[in-house]
Each structure stands twice: as structure tokens, then as C-alpha cells.
Amino acid sequence: MTIKCLNWKESEGLNGTAAFCSVAAYGGKLTTGEAKSCGCTSLKREACMKAMIAGNGFGLVPEVYEEVAVTKNYLVKETAFGVAL
């Protein structure tokens, strides 16, 4: 199954095609604005997950989160280690 997305990657291996989302594979998160700009909707993520499970046996899709309030001159984003400036 071919997914038309900038972040969708497919590579041929000995056991067939391995397909994955490059954002999720490398632990990336998307803001709602970033997801909207690249077409990563909830329906698209569902289709990507189904394609990965069918081909690989498992799948990862990017986490989409809301932007945190702007404080002073920078945007505060939440990370796994706390708040990043």
C-alpha cells in the first residue's frame, strides 16, 4: 500500500518492503499546525497505521499535540525531559 506523504518511507529488504513514517520512527512530535500543513490528519494516521501493521506487523504514527502558550519572546514546548525553551 502506497501512502502519499512527505514523511512516508519505503525500503526493500530481504523479507519484502518495510514502510514507516519518518517522523514517528525517529521519535518526532508534530504540533497541530505542522500536522495540518503536511496533511497528517487523524484519518491519514489511521490509514498509515493500518498499512504499517499489514506490512511490518507493527506501526508508529506521530504524536500530535497542542502548542503551549507563548511566554515572552519564545515558545515553550513540552518534551520528555520537561520544558524546553
Secondary structure, DSSP 8 states (H G I E B T S, - for coil): -----TTEEEEEETTEEEEEEHHHHTT-EEEHHHHHHHT--HHHHHHHHHHHHHHHS-----EEE----EETTEE-EEETTEEE-
